[in-house]
């Protein structure tokens, strides 16, 4: 029996959700055991946005009957569980817990976060779950000896979950750093040293390849400084060379926004290189405004699909809500366009003439996200010809020509179309079927 004072249990692979969490979890290889139900729901909410799945999610609560030892033993022998995550406030049966932990760490990665490290946290843990909390230094030494990695914050636990879910396993710890600025490279090297990660010694062949691709005044070492005017081509060449080096086990790519920087182009280059390699790749897009259009800029994923559109998913949802708040779904049309310059002015003029409100879009907005937004709006809206073409294979909308607009002597003519989102079309079809039409 679990609990009392617990969230419950999930087993996504068989459709079991005996919790009061909102929504279901995706099936995957992570096994999560937590004494806090709130930590479970926070992890589930994060995982849903990042496509991370779980084999089991268990909230222990007060652990009157079942404790960590029994549940860790279960996950060790569970073929659906490849990695184990633990959030602990205190342990009742220390002997069984350590026995299970040692057995688990021999065969599966185990990441553990222990709260109640200080007196104030200890008092809070006792009042929360009645957990028995011992000296933190003793606990730390014990879990290290068992071969378990200890996270110090929920952020580190989330990062570990994201790394493990990528199913990319580094073959060593030699890191190459690629950057378009000296400062970020120095900071990355310092942080690697803090963590005990050695910088890779680039081979002669790699250095020669970099010399051919980079300006004469590049750093000629690791970190690889591509210089401030680095474009996507330069990033691609440097990344391909480093990933091909047998002395490099993983690569960190850093981009700092500068006048010559094209974050989205560099993003595409990094994704292409990541897909062609089985080595871990991490990316750090620094800044805010200039890199906002690059996907996943604050939480770039580890693995062969290095970059995530999670942030743009959130933005698409917000835009869809904005569409509805501006009247979409109540007969009021909303116009979208990705044009810039004179073409944008013409597009806006055409949209306004058609009696629609205007909503600007980033020209680099991913087509699949735009399709999602249009479908989610579920209402008639206006898009320009260029916006429709940007959808490519993602386009599944019926168009109604609304006319051509141009500014005299400036730019190209802009064609505006009315479009019905997939959700709206599906609802119309459902109603017709219900009436037998």
C-alpha positions as CSV (number, residue, x, y, z in Angstrom):
1,X,0.0,0.0,0.0
2,X,1.3,3.4,-0.9
3,X,0.9,6.5,1.2
4,X,-0.7,8.0,3.0
5,X,-0.6,11.6,1.8
6,X,0.6,10.6,-1.7
7,X,-0.3,11.4,-5.4
8,X,-0.6,7.8,-6.4
9,X,0.9,5.7,-9.1
10,X,1.2,5.7,-12.9
11,X,2.2,2.9,-15.3
12,X,1.8,4.6,-18.7
13,X,2.7,1.5,-20.8
14,X,-0.5,-0.2,-19.7
15,X,-2.6,2.9,-19.4
16,X,-2.7,2.9,-15.6
17,X,-3.2,6.3,-14.0
18,X,-4.2,6.0,-10.4
19,X,-3.3,9.6,-9.5
20,X,-5.0,13.0,-9.3
21,X,-2.4,14.5,-11.6
22,X,-3.8,16.4,-14.6
23,X,-3.5,14.3,-17.8
24,X,-1.5,11.2,-18.5
25,X,2.2,10.6,-18.9
26,X,3.9,9.4,-22.1
27,X,5.3,5.9,-22.0
28,X,9.1,5.8,-21.8
29,X,12.1,4.4,-20.0
30,X,12.3,6.7,-16.9
31,X,11.2,5.3,-13.5
32,X,10.4,8.1,-11.0
33,X,9.9,7.6,-7.3
34,X,9.2,10.6,-5.2
35,X,8.1,11.3,-1.6
36,X,6.5,14.5,-2.8
37,X,3.5,14.5,-5.0
38,X,4.1,18.1,-6.0
39,X,7.6,17.1,-7.4
40,X,5.9,14.3,-9.4
41,X,3.3,16.7,-11.0
42,X,6.0,19.2,-11.8
43,X,8.1,16.5,-13.5
44,X,5.1,15.2,-15.4
45,X,4.2,18.7,-16.6
46,X,7.8,19.4,-17.7
47,X,8.0,15.9,-19.4
48,X,4.8,16.5,-21.4
49,X,6.2,19.6,-23.0
50,X,9.5,17.9,-23.8
51,X,8.3,14.5,-25.1
52,X,9.9,12.6,-22.2
53,X,8.2,9.4,-21.1
54,X,8.1,7.3,-18.0
55,X,7.9,3.5,-17.3
56,X,6.5,4.2,-13.8
57,X,5.7,7.2,-11.7
58,X,5.3,6.5,-8.0
59,X,4.5,8.9,-5.2
60,X,5.3,7.5,-1.8
61,X,4.0,10.1,0.6
62,X,4.2,8.9,4.2
63,X,5.6,5.5,3.3
64,X,3.7,3.7,6.0
65,X,4.1,0.3,4.3
66,X,6.0,0.5,1.0
67,X,9.3,2.5,1.1
68,X,12.1,3.2,-1.4
69,X,13.8,-0.2,-0.9
70,X,10.8,-2.2,-2.2
71,X,10.1,0.1,-5.2
72,X,13.7,0.5,-6.3
73,X,14.0,-3.4,-6.2
74,X,10.9,-3.4,-8.5
75,X,12.4,-0.9,-11.0
76,X,15.7,-2.7,-11.1
77,X,13.9,-5.9,-12.3
78,X,11.5,-4.0,-14.6
79,X,12.5,-4.4,-18.3
80,X,10.5,-1.3,-19.2
81,X,12.7,0.9,-16.9
82,X,16.1,1.9,-18.2
83,X,16.9,4.7,-15.7
84,X,15.8,5.5,-12.2
85,X,15.1,9.0,-10.7
86,X,14.5,9.5,-7.0
87,X,13.3,12.4,-4.9
88,X,14.0,11.7,-1.2
89,X,13.3,13.6,2.0
90,X,14.1,10.7,4.4
91,X,14.3,6.9,4.5
92,X,12.7,4.6,7.1
93,X,14.5,1.3,6.3
94,X,18.0,2.4,5.6
95,X,19.5,-1.1,5.3
96,X,17.0,-2.2,2.7
97,X,17.3,1.1,0.8
98,X,21.1,0.9,0.5
99,X,20.9,-2.7,-0.5
100,X,18.4,-1.9,-3.3
101,X,20.4,1.2,-4.3
102,X,23.7,-0.8,-4.7
103,X,22.0,-3.4,-6.8
104,X,20.2,-0.8,-9.0
105,X,23.4,1.2,-9.6
106,X,25.2,-1.8,-11.0
107,X,22.8,-2.3,-13.9
108,X,21.0,1.0,-14.4
109,X,21.8,4.8,-14.1
110,X,20.3,6.1,-10.8
111,X,19.9,9.8,-10.2
112,X,18.9,10.9,-6.7
113,X,17.9,14.2,-5.2
114,X,17.9,14.4,-1.4
115,X,16.1,17.3,0.2
116,X,16.4,18.3,3.9
117,X,20.1,18.9,3.7
118,X,20.0,21.7,6.3
119,X,18.2,22.1,9.6
120,X,15.4,24.2,8.2
121,X,14.8,21.7,5.4
122,X,15.0,18.8,7.8
123,X,12.2,20.3,10.0
124,X,10.1,20.9,6.9
125,X,10.6,17.2,5.7
126,X,9.6,15.8,9.1
127,X,6.4,17.9,9.0
128,X,5.7,17.1,5.4
129,X,6.0,13.3,5.3
130,X,7.2,12.3,8.8
131,X,10.5,11.2,7.1
132,X,13.4,10.2,9.3
133,X,16.2,12.5,8.2
134,X,19.8,11.7,9.2
135,X,23.1,13.6,8.8
136,X,23.4,14.7,5.2
137,X,27.2,14.1,5.0
138,X,26.7,10.5,6.0
139,X,23.9,10.1,3.4
140,X,26.0,11.7,0.7
141,X,29.0,9.3,1.4
142,X,26.7,6.3,1.4
143,X,25.0,7.0,-2.0
144,X,28.3,7.9,-3.6
145,X,29.8,4.6,-2.5
146,X,26.8,2.9,-4.0
147,X,27.5,4.4,-7.4
148,X,24.5,6.8,-7.4
149,X,24.7,10.3,-8.9
150,X,23.3,12.9,-6.6
151,X,21.5,16.0,-7.9
152,X,21.5,19.1,-5.8
153,X,18.4,20.8,-7.2
154,X,15.2,20.0,-9.1
155,X,16.8,21.7,-12.1
156,X,19.7,19.2,-12.1
157,X,17.1,16.3,-11.7
158,X,15.2,17.6,-14.7
159,X,18.5,17.9,-16.7
160,X,19.4,14.4,-15.8
161,X,16.0,13.1,-16.9
162,X,16.3,15.0,-20.2
163,X,19.8,13.6,-20.8
164,X,18.9,10.0,-20.0
165,X,15.7,10.1,-22.1
166,X,17.8,11.0,-25.2
167,X,19.3,7.4,-25.0
168,X,22.7,8.8,-26.1
169,X,25.5,7.3,-24.1
170,X,28.9,9.0,-24.2
171,X,31.9,6.7,-24.7
172,X,34.2,9.0,-22.8
173,X,34.5,12.4,-21.1
174,X,36.7,14.4,-23.5
175,X,34.8,17.6,-24.5
176,X,35.2,19.9,-27.4
177,X,33.8,23.4,-27.2
178,X,32.8,25.4,-30.3
179,X,32.0,29.1,-29.8
180,X,31.8,32.4,-31.7
181,X,33.2,34.3,-28.7
182,X,36.3,34.1,-26.5
183,X,34.5,34.9,-23.3
184,X,31.9,32.1,-23.5
185,X,34.7,29.6,-24.4
186,X,36.7,30.6,-21.3
187,X,33.6,30.2,-19.1
188,X,32.8,26.8,-20.7
189,X,36.4,25.6,-20.1
190,X,36.3,26.7,-16.5
191,X,32.9,25.0,-15.8
192,X,34.2,21.8,-17.5
193,X,37.2,21.9,-15.1
194,X,34.8,22.5,-12.1
195,X,33.0,19.3,-13.1
196,X,36.1,17.3,-13.8
197,X,35.5,17.1,-17.5
198,X,38.8,17.3,-19.5
199,X,38.9,19.3,-22.8
200,X,39.7,17.1,-25.7
201,X,43.1,17.4,-27.4
202,X,42.3,17.9,-31.1
203,X,44.1,15.7,-33.5
204,X,46.4,17.0,-36.2
205,X,43.9,16.1,-38.9
206,X,41.1,18.0,-37.0
207,X,43.3,21.1,-36.6
208,X,44.2,21.0,-40.3
209,X,40.5,20.7,-41.3
210,X,39.7,23.6,-39.0
211,X,42.5,25.7,-40.5
212,X,41.0,25.2,-44.0
213,X,37.5,26.2,-42.8
214,X,38.2,29.0,-40.4
215,X,39.8,32.5,-40.6
216,X,43.6,32.7,-40.0
217,X,43.2,34.2,-36.6
218,X,41.0,31.4,-35.1
219,X,42.0,30.1,-31.6
220,X,43.9,27.1,-33.1
221,X,42.9,25.0,-30.1
222,X,40.1,23.8,-27.9
223,X,37.8,25.8,-27.2
224,X,37.4,26.4,-30.9
225,X,36.8,30.1,-31.3
226,X,35.1,30.7,-34.7
227,X,35.4,34.5,-34.3
228,X,32.4,36.9,-33.9
229,X,31.4,36.9,-37.6
230,X,30.9,33.1,-37.7
231,X,28.0,32.0,-39.9
232,X,26.2,28.7,-40.2
233,X,28.7,27.4,-42.8
234,X,31.6,28.0,-40.3
235,X,29.7,26.3,-37.5
236,X,28.9,23.3,-39.7
237,X,32.5,22.8,-40.7
238,X,33.9,23.1,-37.2
239,X,31.3,20.8,-35.7
240,X,31.7,18.2,-38.4
241,X,35.5,18.2,-37.9
242,X,35.2,17.9,-34.1
243,X,32.6,15.1,-34.2
244,X,34.8,13.2,-36.6
245,X,37.8,13.4,-34.3
246,X,38.3,10.0,-32.4
247,X,39.7,11.9,-29.5
248,X,36.5,13.9,-29.0
249,X,33.7,12.2,-27.0
250,X,31.2,15.1,-27.0
251,X,30.8,18.6,-28.2
252,X,29.3,21.8,-26.6
253,X,28.2,24.4,-29.2
254,X,27.9,28.0,-27.9
255,X,26.4,30.9,-29.8
256,X,26.4,34.5,-28.6
257,X,24.3,36.9,-30.6
258,X,26.2,39.4,-32.6
259,X,25.4,41.7,-35.6
260,X,26.5,39.0,-38.1
261,X,24.8,36.1,-36.2
262,X,21.9,34.2,-37.8
263,X,20.8,32.0,-34.9
264,X,18.2,30.0,-36.9
265,X,20.7,29.2,-39.7
266,X,23.2,28.0,-37.1
267,X,20.5,25.9,-35.4
268,X,19.7,24.1,-38.6
269,X,23.4,23.4,-39.2
270,X,23.8,22.0,-35.7
271,X,20.8,19.7,-36.1
272,X,22.2,18.4,-39.4
273,X,25.5,17.6,-37.8
274,X,23.9,16.0,-34.8
275,X,21.8,13.7,-36.9
276,X,24.9,12.4,-38.6
277,X,26.8,11.5,-35.4
278,X,26.2,9.3,-32.4
279,X,28.2,11.5,-30.0
280,X,26.5,13.6,-27.4
281,X,25.9,17.2,-28.5
282,X,24.9,20.0,-26.2
283,X,24.0,23.5,-27.4
284,X,23.9,26.8,-25.5
285,X,22.2,29.8,-27.3
286,X,23.1,32.8,-25.1
287,X,21.1,36.0,-24.9
288,X,17.4,36.7,-25.3
289,X,15.9,39.0,-28.0
290,X,18.2,38.1,-30.9
291,X,18.1,34.4,-30.3
292,X,14.4,34.2,-29.4
293,X,13.6,32.8,-32.9
294,X,16.0,29.9,-32.5
295,X,14.2,26.8,-31.0
296,X,14.9,25.5,-27.6
297,X,17.3,28.4,-26.8
298,X,17.1,27.9,-23.0
299,X,16.9,24.1,-22.8
300,X,18.7,22.6,-25.8
301,X,18.5,18.8,-25.6
302,X,21.3,16.3,-25.4
303,X,21.4,13.7,-28.2
304,X,21.2,13.2,-31.9
305,X,18.0,15.4,-32.1
306,X,19.9,18.1,-30.4
307,X,17.4,20.9,-30.5
308,X,13.8,21.1,-29.4
309,X,10.9,23.2,-30.5
310,X,9.4,23.2,-27.0
311,X,9.5,27.0,-26.6
312,X,7.9,27.5,-30.0
313,X,5.2,25.0,-29.0
314,X,4.4,27.3,-26.1
315,X,4.4,30.3,-28.4
316,X,2.2,28.6,-30.9
317,X,-0.3,27.8,-28.2
318,X,-0.3,31.4,-27.0
319,X,-0.8,32.7,-30.5
320,X,-3.7,30.3,-31.0
321,X,-5.3,31.6,-27.8
322,X,-4.7,35.1,-29.0
323,X,-6.4,34.3,-32.3
324,X,-9.5,33.1,-30.4
325,X,-9.4,36.1,-28.1
326,X,-9.4,38.5,-31.1
327,X,-12.5,37.0,-32.4
328,X,-11.5,33.9,-34.4
329,X,-14.3,31.4,-33.9
330,X,-16.9,34.2,-33.6
331,X,-16.8,35.2,-37.2
332,X,-14.0,37.8,-36.9
333,X,-11.2,37.0,-39.2
334,X,-7.5,37.4,-38.2
335,X,-4.8,37.8,-40.8
336,X,-1.3,36.3,-40.6
337,X,1.8,36.9,-42.7
338,X,5.5,36.2,-42.6
339,X,6.5,38.9,-45.1
340,X,8.9,41.7,-44.2
341,X,9.6,45.1,-45.6
342,X,7.4,46.5,-48.4
343,X,5.7,43.1,-48.9
344,X,4.6,43.1,-45.2
345,X,3.0,46.5,-45.6
346,X,1.1,45.3,-48.7
347,X,0.1,42.1,-46.8
348,X,-1.2,44.1,-43.8
349,X,-3.1,46.4,-46.2
350,X,-4.8,43.5,-47.8
351,X,-5.6,41.9,-44.5
352,X,-7.1,45.0,-43.1
353,X,-9.1,45.7,-46.3
354,X,-10.6,42.2,-45.9
355,X,-11.9,43.3,-42.5
356,X,-9.4,41.2,-40.5
357,X,-7.2,42.0,-37.5
358,X,-3.5,41.7,-38.3
359,X,-1.1,39.4,-36.4
360,X,2.6,39.4,-37.4
361,X,4.7,36.2,-37.5
362,X,8.4,35.5,-37.4
363,X,9.6,34.6,-41.0
364,X,11.6,31.7,-39.5
365,X,8.6,30.3,-37.6
366,X,8.6,26.5,-38.2
367,X,6.0,25.4,-40.7
368,X,4.7,22.6,-38.6
369,X,4.2,25.0,-35.7
370,X,2.3,27.4,-38.0
371,X,0.1,24.5,-39.1
372,X,-0.6,23.6,-35.5
373,X,-1.6,27.1,-34.7
374,X,-4.0,27.4,-37.7
375,X,-5.6,24.1,-36.8
376,X,-5.9,24.9,-33.1
377,X,-7.6,28.2,-33.9
378,X,-10.3,26.2,-35.7
379,X,-11.7,29.3,-37.4
380,X,-11.6,31.2,-40.7
381,X,-8.4,33.3,-40.9
382,X,-6.4,35.0,-43.6
383,X,-2.9,34.1,-44.7
384,X,-0.7,35.4,-47.5
385,X,0.6,33.3,-50.4
386,X,4.1,33.2,-48.9
387,X,2.7,32.1,-45.5
388,X,0.9,29.3,-47.2
389,X,3.9,28.2,-49.2
390,X,6.0,28.2,-46.0
391,X,3.7,25.4,-44.7
392,X,4.9,23.1,-47.4
393,X,3.9,19.5,-46.7
394,X,2.3,20.7,-43.4
395,X,-0.4,22.5,-45.4
396,X,-3.8,20.9,-45.2
397,X,-6.1,23.8,-45.6
398,X,-8.7,24.8,-48.3
399,X,-7.9,28.3,-49.7
400,X,-10.2,31.0,-50.9
401,X,-8.5,33.7,-53.0
402,X,-9.2,37.2,-51.5
403,X,-7.3,39.3,-54.0
404,X,-3.9,40.8,-54.8
405,X,-2.4,43.8,-53.1
406,X,0.7,45.8,-53.9
407,X,2.3,49.1,-53.0
408,X,2.8,51.3,-56.0
409,X,6.4,50.9,-57.2
410,X,7.5,49.0,-54.1
411,X,8.0,45.3,-53.6
412,X,6.1,42.4,-55.2
413,X,2.3,41.9,-55.3
414,X,1.0,40.0,-52.3
415,X,-1.8,37.5,-52.6
416,X,-4.2,37.1,-49.7
417,X,-6.2,33.9,-49.1
418,X,-8.9,32.9,-46.6
419,X,-8.2,29.6,-44.9
420,X,-10.1,27.3,-42.6
421,X,-8.2,25.5,-39.9
422,X,-8.3,21.7,-39.8
423,X,-10.1,21.7,-36.5
424,X,-12.9,23.8,-38.0
425,X,-13.2,21.6,-41.1
426,X,-13.3,18.5,-39.0
427,X,-16.1,19.9,-36.8
428,X,-18.1,20.8,-39.9
429,X,-17.6,17.3,-41.3
430,X,-18.7,15.8,-38.0
431,X,-21.9,17.9,-37.9
432,X,-22.7,16.9,-41.5
433,X,-22.2,13.2,-40.7
434,X,-24.5,13.6,-37.6
435,X,-27.2,15.1,-39.8
436,X,-26.7,12.3,-42.4
437,X,-25.7,14.7,-45.2
